[in-house]
Amino acid sequence: MNPANPLHIIVLGAGLAGLSASYDLARQGHRVTLLEAAPDFGGLASSIQIEGQLIERFYHFICRSDQYLIELIQELGLNEGLNWQPTRTAFYYNGNHYRFGRPIDLMRFKPVPWLQRLRFGFHILRSYYRSNWKWLDEIPAKAWLIENIGEEAYNIIWHPLLRVKFGDYHDKISAAWMWHRIWRVAKSRTSLLSRETFGYLEHGSATIIDGLVKWLEAQPNVTLKTGVRVQPLAVEDGRITTVHAGGEPFACDALLSTVALPGLNRLIPDQTSKYFTQAQQVQFIGVVCALFSLKHSYSPNFWLNINDPNISFNGVIEQTNLNRNLRAAGLNLLYVPFYLPTSEPRYNATPDELYAEYIPMLQRVNPSFNVSWIKEWHVFRTPFAQAVCTTNFLNIIPDHRTPIRGLYVTDSTQFYPEDRTLSAAIQQGRTAARYIMEDFA
C-alpha cells in the first residue's frame, strides 16, 4: 500500500520485535530505517554456525498457543519449515531420573506424596482452562503454588525454578507469570493425557529472522544498518526529530525503540515524567548460557529439570531431541542456562571457569558423560534477559506510547504474563507498528 503521506520511521533494534514492526510499516508504504548495534540480526534469537548448520545462541521452542509466530510464518510462506514433535521431559532428583512429561509420569513421581501428585495434576488442569488471570498478579507464585499443590510438591518441583532463576526475588514473583508458564506448556498437548508436542523451525529462529531480513532487503523503502550505535537522543519541543547513529543523522517522523528498558534509559537520559520513572522500577536479571556440541546424545530428553543442591543450574535442554534436522546433521546440542543479576561476579565468569564448574555437574547427572564427548562449546550472555515479574507487575509495565511525541517502546516487560517467547516479541512489535500508523493517520 502507498499512503498519501508516508512516514519515515526509525526502528532501534533488529530482534524479532524490530523486524516485525519494520515489516508491517514497510508493507503499508512507510519508509523504515532499522538500526542495530550488533553486527548481525536477531537479538536474542540470533544464531551462529556449528559444522555448517545455523544454531541458535539461546534455545527456543514453539508452543501451539504461539499464534503470532505461527501467523507470521504463514505470511512469509515458511510453513514447510515449521515442524511439530512430541517431546520427552524428565526430572533429576536425589540421584534418580524420573520421566515427567505425561500425567501418568506424574502419578509415578514418588518423591512427592500421592495426594500432592493428584493436587499437582488438578492444578495443571485448572490452569489449562483459566482465562481470568489478572487477580493472580497480586499474589506471590510461591504462596499460590503451596496452597494449590502442597509444600512438598512445591519444594521438589517448582522451588528450584524460582530459587535458581530469580535468587533473592524468588518468593516475590507473581502467580500470573507462573500461571502462564503452566498454561502455555499445557496448551501444547494434543490431548490432556499425551506428552507435550512442541514446534521447531527447520533452521531454528534463523528461519524466520532470515525470512524477514530477506523481505526487508528487497524493499526500496527500507534501509537496514547493523553495527551502528545510536547516540543519546535529543528531545526538542516534546518530540524527537533526528537520530544520530554510526556518525550520520537520520531525520524521522517517529521512533520505535525495541531495546531493553535499561538501554532506553541510556538513550533518553534525565527524563522525570511518571512514564520513565516507573519504567526504571523494573528489575532485570541476565543469563549466561553454555552451549555444548557433543559426539553423543546426553540423554533421551528434550528438557531435563534438575533439583540437586550440588548442581548450580536447574535444568539442561537438549535441542537435538526436539529438532530432528540437527540430529540428521550429526549434531547433539546441549544448552545449560543460568540466570542471575549482572552485579554478581559469576555473570562475568570466564568460559574456562564455567567449563570447570559445569563438567563435574554434567557427569553427576549422567555418569557416562566425559569431556571426550565435547566437540566444541560456547558461552553466550546477555544482561537484560529476564524482567523480574514481581507481584503487582501490571502497575509498572510501560505503555507502547510514551509522553514524548513520536516515541514508541516495545520491551519484554510488555509480554507479561507471558514469558520471553518469539511469539510475544512479534506480537509487541506489530502492535507498536499499528499504534504508530493509527496515531499519524
Secondary structure, DSSP 8 states (H G I E B T S, - for coil): ---SS--EEEEE--BHHHHHHHHHHHHTT-EEEEEESSSSSBGGG-EEEETTEEEESS---B-TT-HHHHHHHHHTT-GGGEEEEE--EEEEETTEEEE-SSHHHHHT-TTS-HHHHHHHHHHHHHHHH----GGGGGSBHHHHHHHHH-HHHIIIIIHHHHHHHHGGGTTTBBHHHHHHHHHHHHTTBSSTTS-BEEEEETTTTHHHHHHHHHHHHT-TTEEEEES--B-----BTTB--EEEETTEEEE-SEEEE-S-HHHHHHHSTT--SHHHHHHTT--EEEEEEEEEEESS-S-S-SEEEEE-TT-SSSEEEEGGGT-HHHHHTT--EEEEEEEE-TTSGGGG--HHHHHHHHHHHHHHH-TT--GGGEEEEEEEEEEEEEE--BTTGGGG---SB-SSBTEEE--GGGGTTS-S-HHHHHHHHHHHHHHHHHHH-
